[in-house]
């Protein structure tokens, strides 16, 4: 178990991708040369709205994008 997780951390949180490259799907946005990937590589991330059903990874993608451009 990674050091930043406790034994009682929910499995879903422990299994959450930790890098943009670890995300499965969303290649049209996150692959090399794709729109969000280009913004991250430029170090610029404007305000965006992620839309979709619950549980599809919106929060995970938002957190990883923020981490990638070193924003809170």
Steps between C-alpha positions, in 0.01 A plus 500: 500500500642844410624695802243779460207260553378352825369147532144633518527709182223394260610272218366740237728773629801268517442388140454852362754585226785718622619636163331616182671215316332248732150609397327248278280658237468868414776469240331772295578739787811361668712325235817662372394794284143501635350827629533455877843339467624797295375744763674304775824487302480877456446539874171679445163369605196726459177447685325194363179313570509122509156355438373147533340239717617421850799273528656555158812681621425871485646571843803281435573675171453842660738416785763359264477799267547735795797297622653499152504880484581530871178670601300437817 
